[in-house]
Amino acid sequence: MKKFLKEGLSRGLLITSRFLPSQGIPILTYHSIDSSGSTISTSQEVFKSHIEYLSDQGFRTISLRAYYDRFTGLLPNSEREIVLTFDDGFKNNYDVVFPLM
């Protein structure tokens, strides 16, 4: 049941991204990319599906600095940009995320 809810929420987030205002830049935050089943982790398969979906939809990842520059008006907004953040610096952020990016 927990896996069903988690994957459903993930899909809902991706579907919702289609309706976000064009002037806003979505920020997706991940904690850990692993198969622990924890409510604050995302499986490698689900994360990979997120990245594939975002790529297929033409999203381009930008840094938090680029986000700040757009937010404060130093740089103009571009369509289909997204920020991905990973907290705590788990080793799986490097081992799993880095190769997919």
N, C-alpha and C positions, 0 to 999 in steps of 0.2 A: 504494500500500500504506500509506504514512504517513497519508494522508487517511482511509483506511478505518479504521485503528487509532484515530486521533484521534476520529473521529466515533463509533466504537464505544465508546470510553471515555467520551465525553460522554453518550451514551445510557445507558450503564451507571450513571453517576453519577446521572442523573435517575431511573432506575428504583430505584436503591438508596435514594434519598431517601424513598420510600414506607415503608421499613422502619426508618427512624431512630427512636430512642426519642423519645417525645413530650416528655420533659423536656429534650432537647438541642436546640440551635438550630444548624442547619447553617451553615457559612461557606464560600461558594464564592469562590475567588480566581482572578482573570483577570489576564493580563499585558498582552496587546495584542489588540485586536479589529481584525484586518486579514486580507487575502487573501495574505499572504506565504508561507504554507505552513510557517512555522517551527513547531517543536514546542512553543514557548511562546506561540504566538498562537492565537486562535480566530477563525474567519471570521465575518463579519457575519451570514451566514445561519444558522450554527450557534448563535451567541449569541442571535439573535432567536428561534430555536426553543426555547432554554433559557428565555428570558423568557416566551414564550407558554405553555410547559408549566407553569412555576411559577405563572403567573397562573391558568391553567385549573384547577390543583390547589388554588387558594385560598391560596397563599403570599403573605405581605406582607413587603416588605423593611423592615428596621429598621437603625438606625445602630449603629456599634460601641459608642457610649455606652449606647444602650438595651440592647444585648447585655450589656455589663458590669453594668448595673443589675439585669438579670435573673439573671446568673451569680452575683452577690454577694448576691442576695436583697433588694435594695432595691425591686425591682418583681417582681410575680409573672410566671411564664412564661405566654405565650399560645401556643396551638397555631398551627401553620402560619406561623411566622416564619422568616426567613432573612436572612443578612447577605451582601452582595455586596461584594467588595473588588477594587480595581484598583491594581496596583503601578506604579511608575515615572511615572505621570502623563502618559502619551502623549497627544498631541493627539486621537487617535482615541477615547480614552475620553470626551472631550467631544463630538466630532463625531458619533460613532456611538452610544455608550451613552446619553448624556443624552437624545436625542430618543426613544429606546425606553423610557426609564424614565418 
